[in-house]
Amino acid sequence: MANNDDVLERIESKLDQMLRLAALQMTTGMKQTPAIQLLTVAGFDRHLIADLLDTTPNTVSVTQSTLKKAKAKQNSKPRQPEMVEAE
């Protein structure tokens, strides 16, 4: 009879497989940068993203950094007030 640790280990392994399959399905046909962005937002670490996308963790880190800088730059742009037409 399997002990609880063995059962939990098998459950964890199956959940890991399911997560990987879902991530692969979500990113199929996507270019690398949007795929990295999606998987980062989903909470995957750079090593798992690299493994899923067949690239290196360093490539993932550089892309994440570039995306973060682009987002910060976009958020720092002053917003133009919306034009409201008078009735």
Biopython code that builds the backbone (N, CA, C, O; Angstrom):
import numpy as np
from Bio.PDB.StructureBuilder import StructureBuilder

atoms = [
    (1, "MET", "N", (0.845, -1.188, 0.000)),
    (1, "MET", "CA", (0.000, 0.000, 0.000)),
    (1, "MET", "C", (0.888, 1.248, 0.000)),
    (1, "MET", "O", (1.854, 1.335, 0.759)),
    (2, "ALA", "N", (0.553, 2.196, -0.848)),
    (2, "ALA", "CA", (1.348, 3.421, -0.962)),
    (2, "ALA", "C", (1.101, 4.320, 0.242)),
    (2, "ALA", "O", (-0.020, 4.427, 0.740)),
    (3, "ASN", "N", (2.167, 4.961, 0.696)),
    (3, "ASN", "CA", (1.978, 5.889, 1.803)),
    (3, "ASN", "C", (1.530, 7.248, 1.262)),
    (3, "ASN", "O", (1.535, 7.483, 0.054)),
    (4, "ASN", "N", (1.154, 8.113, 2.157)),
    (4, "ASN", "CA", (0.620, 9.421, 1.765)),
    (4, "ASN", "C", (1.605, 10.241, 0.950)),
    (4, "ASN", "O", (1.207, 10.941, 0.019)),
    (5, "ASP", "N", (2.882, 10.164, 1.288)),
    (5, "ASP", "CA", (3.889, 10.930, 0.547)),
    (5, "ASP", "C", (3.961, 10.488, -0.910)),
    (5, "ASP", "O", (4.099, 11.318, -1.809)),
    (6, "ASP", "N", (3.867, 9.176, -1.142)),
    (6, "ASP", "CA", (3.888, 8.674, -2.520)),
    (6, "ASP", "C", (2.668, 9.145, -3.301)),
    (6, "ASP", "O", (2.773, 9.535, -4.464)),
    (7, "VAL", "N", (1.527, 9.105, -2.657)),
    (7, "VAL", "CA", (0.286, 9.546, -3.304)),
    (7, "VAL", "C", (0.369, 11.028, -3.636)),
    (7, "VAL", "O", (0.027, 11.445, -4.743)),
    (8, "LEU", "N", (0.824, 11.819, -2.677)),
    (8, "LEU", "CA", (0.949, 13.257, -2.914)),
    (8, "LEU", "C", (1.952, 13.557, -4.023)),
    (8, "LEU", "O", (1.747, 14.469, -4.824)),
    (9, "GLU", "N", (3.026, 12.796, -4.064)),
    (9, "GLU", "CA", (4.036, 12.984, -5.109)),
    (9, "GLU", "C", (3.456, 12.675, -6.492)),
    (9, "GLU", "O", (3.730, 13.388, -7.456)),
    (10, "ARG", "N", (2.661, 11.619, -6.584)),
    (10, "ARG", "CA", (2.033, 11.283, -7.873)),
    (10, "ARG", "C", (1.013, 12.338, -8.278)),
    (10, "ARG", "O", (0.924, 12.693, -9.453)),
    (11, "ILE", "N", (0.251, 12.837, -7.327)),
    (11, "ILE", "CA", (-0.724, 13.896, -7.619)),
    (11, "ILE", "C", (-0.003, 15.145, -8.102)),
    (11, "ILE", "O", (-0.419, 15.769, -9.079)),
    (12, "GLU", "N", (1.075, 15.509, -7.419)),
    (12, "GLU", "CA", (1.857, 16.680, -7.821)),
    (12, "GLU", "C", (2.414, 16.513, -9.232)),
    (12, "GLU", "O", (2.407, 17.457, -10.022)),
    (13, "SER", "N", (2.888, 15.333, -9.540)),
    (13, "SER", "CA", (3.433, 15.059, -10.869)),
    (13, "SER", "C", (2.357, 15.200, -11.944)),
    (13, "SER", "O", (2.604, 15.780, -13.002)),
    (14, "LYS", "N", (1.179, 14.676, -11.674)),
    (14, "LYS", "CA", (0.076, 14.771, -12.644)),
    (14, "LYS", "C", (-0.378, 16.219, -12.816)),
    (14, "LYS", "O", (-0.664, 16.647, -13.934)),
    (15, "LEU", "N", (-0.446, 16.966, -11.732)),
    (15, "LEU", "CA", (-0.825, 18.381, -11.826)),
    (15, "LEU", "C", (0.204, 19.165, -12.632)),
    (15, "LEU", "O", (-0.153, 20.039, -13.422)),
    (16, "ASP", "N", (1.477, 18.851, -12.429)),
    (16, "ASP", "CA", (2.539, 19.502, -13.194)),
    (16, "ASP", "C", (2.368, 19.212, -14.684)),
    (16, "ASP", "O", (2.509, 20.110, -15.514)),
    (17, "GLN", "N", (2.067, 17.969, -15.017)),
    (17, "GLN", "CA", (1.841, 17.606, -16.418)),
    (17, "GLN", "C", (0.658, 18.371, -16.999)),
    (17, "GLN", "O", (0.721, 18.854, -18.130)),
    (18, "MET", "N", (-0.414, 18.482, -16.231)),
    (18, "MET", "CA", (-1.604, 19.195, -16.709)),
    (18, "MET", "C", (-1.310, 20.675, -16.932)),
    (18, "MET", "O", (-1.754, 21.256, -17.922)),
    (19, "LEU", "N", (-0.559, 21.287, -16.010)),
    (19, "LEU", "CA", (-0.188, 22.694, -16.163)),
    (19, "LEU", "C", (0.659, 22.909, -17.411)),
    (19, "LEU", "O", (0.453, 23.871, -18.151)),
    (20, "ARG", "N", (1.602, 22.019, -17.638)),
    (20, "ARG", "CA", (2.458, 22.123, -18.817)),
    (20, "ARG", "C", (1.645, 21.989, -20.102)),
    (20, "ARG", "O", (1.845, 22.746, -21.052)),
    (21, "LEU", "N", (0.733, 21.028, -20.126)),
    (21, "LEU", "CA", (-0.112, 20.851, -21.310)),
    (21, "LEU", "C", (-0.982, 22.081, -21.563)),
    (21, "LEU", "O", (-1.117, 22.527, -22.702)),
    (22, "ALA", "N", (-1.564, 22.622, -20.507)),
    (22, "ALA", "CA", (-2.396, 23.819, -20.655)),
    (22, "ALA", "C", (-1.563, 24.994, -21.163)),
    (22, "ALA", "O", (-2.004, 25.740, -22.037)),
    (23, "ALA", "N", (-0.369, 25.155, -20.618)),
    (23, "ALA", "CA", (0.507, 26.250, -21.050)),
    (23, "ALA", "C", (0.912, 26.084, -22.505)),
    (23, "ALA", "O", (0.932, 27.056, -23.260)),
    (24, "LEU", "N", (1.231, 24.866, -22.901)),
    (24, "LEU", "CA", (1.597, 24.618, -24.301)),
    (24, "LEU", "C", (0.425, 24.897, -25.233)),
    (24, "LEU", "O", (0.600, 25.469, -26.309)),
    (25, "GLN", "N", (-0.760, 24.493, -24.819)),
    (25, "GLN", "CA", (-1.944, 24.728, -25.641)),
    (25, "GLN", "C", (-2.226, 26.230, -25.773)),
    (25, "GLN", "O", (-2.589, 26.700, -26.852)),
    (26, "MET", "N", (-2.060, 26.974, -24.691)),
    (26, "MET", "CA", (-2.320, 28.418, -24.710)),
    (26, "MET", "C", (-1.335, 29.165, -25.590)),
    (26, "MET", "O", (-1.686, 30.190, -26.175)),
    (27, "THR", "N", (-0.116, 28.676, -25.695)),
    (27, "THR", "CA", (0.921, 29.420, -26.410)),
    (27, "THR", "C", (1.210, 28.877, -27.806)),
    (27, "THR", "O", (2.074, 29.404, -28.507)),
    (28, "THR", "N", (0.504, 27.838, -28.214)),
    (28, "THR", "CA", (0.727, 27.270, -29.546)),
    (28, "THR", "C", (0.433, 28.321, -30.608)),
    (28, "THR", "O", (-0.633, 28.937, -30.608)),
    (29, "GLY", "N", (1.380, 28.518, -31.502)),
    (29, "GLY", "CA", (1.212, 29.481, -32.587)),
    (29, "GLY", "C", (1.558, 30.915, -32.220)),
    (29, "GLY", "O", (1.538, 31.795, -33.080)),
    (30, "MET", "N", (1.875, 31.161, -30.955)),
    (30, "MET", "CA", (2.228, 32.516, -30.530)),
    (30, "MET", "C", (3.708, 32.765, -30.772)),
    (30, "MET", "O", (4.523, 31.843, -30.741)),
    (31, "LYS", "N", (4.040, 34.020, -31.012)),
    (31, "LYS", "CA", (5.450, 34.398, -31.064)),
    (31, "LYS", "C", (5.996, 34.350, -29.641)),
    (31, "LYS", "O", (5.239, 34.329, -28.670)),
    (32, "GLN", "N", (7.322, 34.333, -29.536)),
    (32, "GLN", "CA", (7.966, 34.114, -28.248)),
    (32, "GLN", "C", (7.651, 35.204, -27.215)),
    (32, "GLN", "O", (7.346, 34.885, -26.066)),
    (33, "THR", "N", (7.719, 36.466, -27.600)),
    (33, "THR", "CA", (7.518, 37.547, -26.622)),
    (33, "THR", "C", (6.115, 37.528, -26.017)),
    (33, "THR", "O", (5.994, 37.578, -24.793)),
    (34, "PRO", "N", (5.046, 37.458, -26.823)),
    (34, "PRO", "CA", (3.721, 37.385, -26.200)),
    (34, "PRO", "C", (3.517, 36.114, -25.369)),
    (34, "PRO", "O", (2.803, 36.132, -24.366)),
    (35, "ALA", "N", (4.142, 35.021, -25.786)),
    (35, "ALA", "CA", (4.030, 33.779, -25.020)),
    (35, "ALA", "C", (4.704, 33.937, -23.658)),
    (35, "ALA", "O", (4.165, 33.497, -22.643)),
    (36, "ILE", "N", (5.869, 34.558, -23.635)),
    (36, "ILE", "CA", (6.569, 34.802, -22.370)),
    (36, "ILE", "C", (5.736, 35.721, -21.489)),
    (36, "ILE", "O", (5.628, 35.499, -20.283)),
    (37, "GLN", "N", (5.152, 36.744, -22.081)),
    (37, "GLN", "CA", (4.321, 37.676, -21.320)),
    (37, "GLN", "C", (3.122, 36.942, -20.708)),
    (37, "GLN", "O", (2.816, 37.130, -19.531)),
    (38, "LEU", "N", (2.455, 36.123, -21.490)),
    (38, "LEU", "CA", (1.289, 35.386, -21.008)),
    (38, "LEU", "C", (1.659, 34.429, -19.876)),
    (38, "LEU", "O", (0.978, 34.381, -18.851)),
    (39, "LEU", "N", (2.717, 33.683, -20.062)),
    (39, "LEU", "CA", (3.121, 32.713, -19.045)),
    (39, "LEU", "C", (3.642, 33.400, -17.782)),
    (39, "LEU", "O", (3.483, 32.873, -16.681)),
    (40, "THR", "N", (4.259, 34.566, -17.933)),
    (40, "THR", "CA", (4.713, 35.336, -16.771)),
    (40, "THR", "C", (3.514, 35.815, -15.961)),
    (40, "THR", "O", (3.491, 35.692, -14.736)),
    (41, "VAL", "N", (2.525, 36.359, -16.651)),
    (41, "VAL", "CA", (1.309, 36.829, -15.975)),
    (41, "VAL", "C", (0.595, 35.662, -15.284)),
    (41, "VAL", "O", (-0.015, 35.833, -14.229)),
    (42, "ALA", "N", (0.681, 34.482, -15.892)),
    (42, "ALA", "CA", (0.051, 33.292, -15.310)),
    (42, "ALA", "C", (0.816, 32.762, -14.096)),
    (42, "ALA", "O", (0.335, 31.866, -13.402)),
    (43, "GLY", "N", (2.008, 33.314, -13.839)),
    (43, "GLY", "CA", (2.748, 32.950, -12.640)),
    (43, "GLY", "C", (3.831, 31.897, -12.822)),
    (43, "GLY", "O", (4.380, 31.403, -11.837)),
    (44, "PHE", "N", (4.146, 31.546, -14.066)),
    (44, "PHE", "CA", (5.202, 30.568, -14.308)),
    (44, "PHE", "C", (6.565, 31.229, -14.095)),
    (44, "PHE", "O", (6.747, 32.402, -14.421)),
    (45, "ASP", "N", (7.526, 30.468, -13.543)),
    (45, "ASP", "CA", (8.862, 31.035, -13.363)),
    (45, "ASP", "C", (9.656, 30.920, -14.663)),
    (45, "ASP", "O", (9.268, 30.197, -15.581)),
    (46, "ARG", "N", (10.765, 31.640, -14.725)),
    (46, "ARG", "CA", (11.523, 31.745, -15.970)),
    (46, "ARG", "C", (12.090, 30.412, -16.435)),
    (46, "ARG", "O", (12.252, 30.191, -17.635)),
    (47, "HIS", "N", (12.389, 29.531, -15.504)),
    (47, "HIS", "CA", (12.932, 28.223, -15.882)),
    (47, "HIS", "C", (11.864, 27.361, -16.559)),
    (47, "HIS", "O", (12.139, 26.692, -17.556)),
    (48, "LEU", "N", (10.662, 27.381, -16.020)),
    (48, "LEU", "CA", (9.583, 26.605, -16.624)),
    (48, "LEU", "C", (9.175, 27.202, -17.968)),
    (48, "LEU", "O", (8.922, 26.469, -18.924)),
    (49, "ILE", "N", (9.111, 28.531, -18.045)),
    (49, "ILE", "CA", (8.788, 29.190, -19.316)),
    (49, "ILE", "C", (9.823, 28.810, -20.367)),
    (49, "ILE", "O", (9.471, 28.480, -21.500)),
    (50, "ALA", "N", (11.078, 28.857, -19.998)),
    (50, "ALA", "CA", (12.148, 28.497, -20.935)),
    (50, "ALA", "C", (11.998, 27.056, -21.404)),
    (50, "ALA", "O", (12.165, 26.760, -22.587)),
    (51, "ASP", "N", (11.690, 26.181, -20.491)),
    (51, "ASP", "CA", (11.506, 24.773, -20.840)),
    (51, "ASP", "C", (10.324, 24.598, -21.795)),
    (51, "ASP", "O", (10.418, 23.855, -22.772)),
    (52, "LEU", "N", (9.225, 25.274, -21.515)),
    (52, "LEU", "CA", (8.029, 25.157, -22.353)),
    (52, "LEU", "C", (8.242, 25.724, -23.750)),
    (52, "LEU", "O", (7.728, 25.186, -24.731)),
    (53, "LEU", "N", (9.003, 26.817, -23.837)),
    (53, "LEU", "CA", (9.185, 27.501, -25.119)),
    (53, "LEU", "C", (10.483, 27.102, -25.815)),
    (53, "LEU", "O", (10.834, 27.668, -26.850)),
    (54, "ASP", "N", (11.182, 26.147, -25.258)),
    (54, "ASP", "CA", (12.432, 25.647, -25.841)),
    (54, "ASP", "C", (13.444, 26.775, -26.063)),
    (54, "ASP", "O", (13.987, 26.955, -27.153)),
    (55, "THR", "N", (13.668, 27.515, -24.993)),
    (55, "THR", "CA", (14.651, 28.601, -25.016)),
    (55, "THR", "C", (15.411, 28.563, -23.694)),
    (55, "THR", "O", (15.282, 27.605, -22.932)),
    (56, "THR", "N", (16.193, 29.587, -23.422)),
    (56, "THR", "CA", (16.972, 29.608, -22.182)),
    (56, "THR", "C", (16.309, 30.502, -21.140)),
    (56, "THR", "O", (15.586, 31.433, -21.494)),
    (57, "PRO", "N", (16.551, 30.227, -19.853)),
    (57, "PRO", "CA", (16.040, 31.107, -18.809)),
    (57, "PRO", "C", (16.549, 32.543, -18.963)),
    (57, "PRO", "O", (15.838, 33.490, -18.627)),
    (58, "ASN", "N", (17.773, 32.710, -19.469)),
    (58, "ASN", "CA", (18.310, 34.050, -19.679)),
    (58, "ASN", "C", (17.494, 34.806, -20.732)),
    (58, "ASN", "O", (17.202, 35.989, -20.558)),
    (59, "THR", "N", (17.128, 34.132, -21.813)),
    (59, "THR", "CA", (16.301, 34.768, -22.843)),
    (59, "THR", "C", (14.968, 35.209, -22.251)),
    (59, "THR", "O", (14.476, 36.298, -22.548)),
    (60, "VAL", "N", (14.393, 34.360, -21.419)),
    (60, "VAL", "CA", (13.121, 34.699, -20.772)),
    (60, "VAL", "C", (13.306, 35.913, -19.870)),
    (60, "VAL", "O", (12.477, 36.823, -19.889)),
    (61, "SER", "N", (14.379, 35.944, -19.082)),
    (61, "SER", "CA", (14.642, 37.079, -18.185)),
    (61, "SER", "C", (14.808, 38.382, -18.948)),
    (61, "SER", "O", (14.269, 39.413, -18.547)),
    (62, "VAL", "N", (15.546, 38.340, -20.036)),
    (62, "VAL", "CA", (15.757, 39.546, -20.844)),
    (62, "VAL", "C", (14.427, 40.028, -21.416)),
    (62, "VAL", "O", (14.140, 41.225, -21.402)),
    (63, "THR", "N", (13.622, 39.107, -21.915)),
    (63, "THR", "CA", (12.321, 39.481, -22.476)),
    (63, "THR", "C", (11.417, 40.053, -21.396)),
    (63, "THR", "O", (10.738, 41.055, -21.626)),
    (64, "GLN", "N", (11.397, 39.435, -20.222)),
    (64, "GLN", "CA", (10.587, 39.943, -19.120)),
    (64, "GLN", "C", (11.023, 41.352, -18.727)),
    (64, "GLN", "O", (10.184, 42.214, -18.468)),
    (65, "SER", "N", (12.313, 41.580, -18.683)),
    (65, "SER", "CA", (12.841, 42.900, -18.345)),
    (65, "SER", "C", (12.438, 43.937, -19.388)),
    (65, "SER", "O", (12.035, 45.048, -19.046)),
    (66, "THR", "N", (12.548, 43.569, -20.651)),
    (66, "THR", "CA", (12.161, 44.474, -21.738)),
    (66, "THR", "C", (10.676, 44.806, -21.656)),
    (66, "THR", "O", (10.288, 45.962, -21.828)),
    (67, "LEU", "N", (9.849, 43.804, -21.397)),
    (67, "LEU", "CA", (8.406, 44.029, -21.272)),
    (67, "LEU", "C", (8.092, 44.930, -20.079)),
    (67, "LEU", "O", (7.222, 45.797, -20.160)),
    (68, "LYS", "N", (8.804, 44.718, -18.976)),
    (68, "LYS", "CA", (8.590, 45.529, -17.775)),
    (68, "LYS", "C", (8.952, 46.993, -18.034)),
    (68, "LYS", "O", (8.229, 47.901, -17.625)),
    (69, "LYS", "N", (10.076, 47.213, -18.716)),
    (69, "LYS", "CA", (10.494, 48.582, -19.045)),
    (69, "LYS", "C", (9.502, 49.244, -19.991)),
    (69, "LYS", "O", (9.184, 50.422, -19.827)),
    (70, "ALA", "N", (9.013, 48.506, -20.973)),
    (70, "ALA", "CA", (8.047, 49.058, -21.924)),
    (70, "ALA", "C", (6.751, 49.431, -21.220)),
    (70, "ALA", "O", (6.141, 50.454, -21.532)),
    (71, "LYS", "N", (6.329, 48.599, -20.267)),
    (71, "LYS", "CA", (5.107, 48.892, -19.518)),
    (71, "LYS", "C", (5.292, 50.131, -18.647)),
    (71, "LYS", "O", (4.399, 50.973, -18.567)),
    (72, "ALA", "N", (6.448, 50.244, -17.996)),
    (72, "ALA", "CA", (6.728, 51.408, -17.154)),
    (72, "ALA", "C", (6.763, 52.679, -17.989)),
    (72, "ALA", "O", (6.255, 53.720, -17.573)),
    (73, "LYS", "N", (7.361, 52.587, -19.166)),
    (73, "LYS", "CA", (7.429, 53.747, -20.053)),
    (73, "LYS", "C", (6.035, 54.148, -20.516)),
    (73, "LYS", "O", (5.711, 55.334, -20.585)),
    (74, "GLN", "N", (5.217, 53.156, -20.830)),
    (74, "GLN", "CA", (3.853, 53.426, -21.281)),
    (74, "GLN", "C", (3.037, 54.061, -20.156)),
    (74, "GLN", "O", (2.248, 54.973, -20.402)),
    (75, "ASN", "N", (3.221, 53.589, -18.938)),
    (75, "ASN", "CA", (2.476, 54.127, -17.801)),
    (75, "ASN", "C", (2.947, 55.517, -17.397)),
    (75, "ASN", "O", (2.206, 56.250, -16.742)),
    (76, "SER", "N", (4.171, 55.895, -17.778)),
    (76, "SER", "CA", (4.688, 57.203, -17.391)),
    (76, "SER", "C", (4.297, 58.300, -18.375)),
    (76, "SER", "O", (4.493, 59.482, -18.093)),
    (77, "LYS", "N", (3.749, 57.922, -19.520)),
    (77, "LYS", "CA", (3.325, 58.934, -20.487)),
    (77, "LYS", "C", (2.146, 59.705, -19.912)),
    (77, "LYS", "O", (1.219, 59.111, -19.363)),
    (78, "PRO", "N", (2.181, 61.036, -20.039)),
    (78, "PRO", "CA", (1.042, 61.804, -19.537)),
    (78, "PRO", "C", (-0.189, 61.529, -20.395)),
    (78, "PRO", "O", (-0.112, 61.448, -21.621)),
    (79, "ARG", "N", (-1.290, 61.394, -19.737)),
    (79, "ARG", "CA", (-2.538, 61.157, -20.451)),
    (79, "ARG", "C", (-3.107, 62.474, -20.933)),
    (79, "ARG", "O", (-3.078, 63.486, -20.233)),
    (80, "GLN", "N", (-3.620, 62.433, -22.136)),
    (80, "GLN", "CA", (-4.276, 63.618, -22.660)),
    (80, "GLN", "C", (-5.724, 63.588, -22.202)),
    (80, "GLN", "O", (-6.365, 62.537, -22.209)),
    (81, "PRO", "N", (-6.235, 64.745, -21.804)),
    (81, "PRO", "CA", (-7.627, 64.768, -21.347)),
    (81, "PRO", "C", (-8.570, 64.421, -22.496)),
    (81, "PRO", "O", (-8.324, 64.752, -23.656)),
    (82, "GLU", "N", (-9.645, 63.747, -22.134)),
    (82, "GLU", "CA", (-10.629, 63.393, -23.146)),
    (82, "GLU", "C", (-11.444, 64.625, -23.512)),
    (82, "GLU", "O", (-11.763, 65.455, -22.662)),
    (83, "MET", "N", (-11.768, 64.722, -24.771)),
    (83, "MET", "CA", (-12.591, 65.827, -25.240)),
    (83, "MET", "C", (-14.056, 65.494, -24.976)),
    (83, "MET", "O", (-14.538, 64.420, -25.337)),
    (84, "VAL", "N", (-14.734, 66.408, -24.358)),
    (84, "VAL", "CA", (-16.157, 66.231, -24.093)),
    (84, "VAL", "C", (-16.896, 67.265, -24.911)),
    (84, "VAL", "O", (-16.620, 68.462, -24.831)),
    (85, "GLU", "N", (-17.830, 66.787, -25.693)),
    (85, "GLU", "CA", (-18.594, 67.713, -26.530)),
    (85, "GLU", "C", (-19.681, 68.373, -25.706)),
    (85, "GLU", "O", (-20.367, 67.727, -24.914)),
    (86, "ALA", "N", (-19.823, 69.670, -25.908)),
    (86, "ALA", "CA", (-20.873, 70.411, -25.216)),
    (86, "ALA", "C", (-22.207, 70.114, -25.882)),
    (86, "ALA", "O", (-22.297, 69.962, -27.100)),
    (87, "GLU", "N", (-23.224, 70.038, -25.065)),
    (87, "GLU", "CA", (-24.560, 69.766, -25.615)),
    (87, "GLU", "C", (-25.243, 71.027, -26.035)),
    (87, "GLU", "O", (-26.374, 70.986, -26.519)),
]
sb = StructureBuilder()
sb.init_structure("model")
sb.init_model(0)
sb.init_chain("A")
sb.init_seg("    ")
for serial, (resi, resn, name, xyz) in enumerate(atoms, 1):
    if name == "N":
        sb.init_residue(resn, " ", resi, " ")
    sb.init_atom(name, np.array(xyz, "f"), 0.0, 1.0, " ", f" {name:<3s}", serial, name[0])
structure = sb.get_structure()
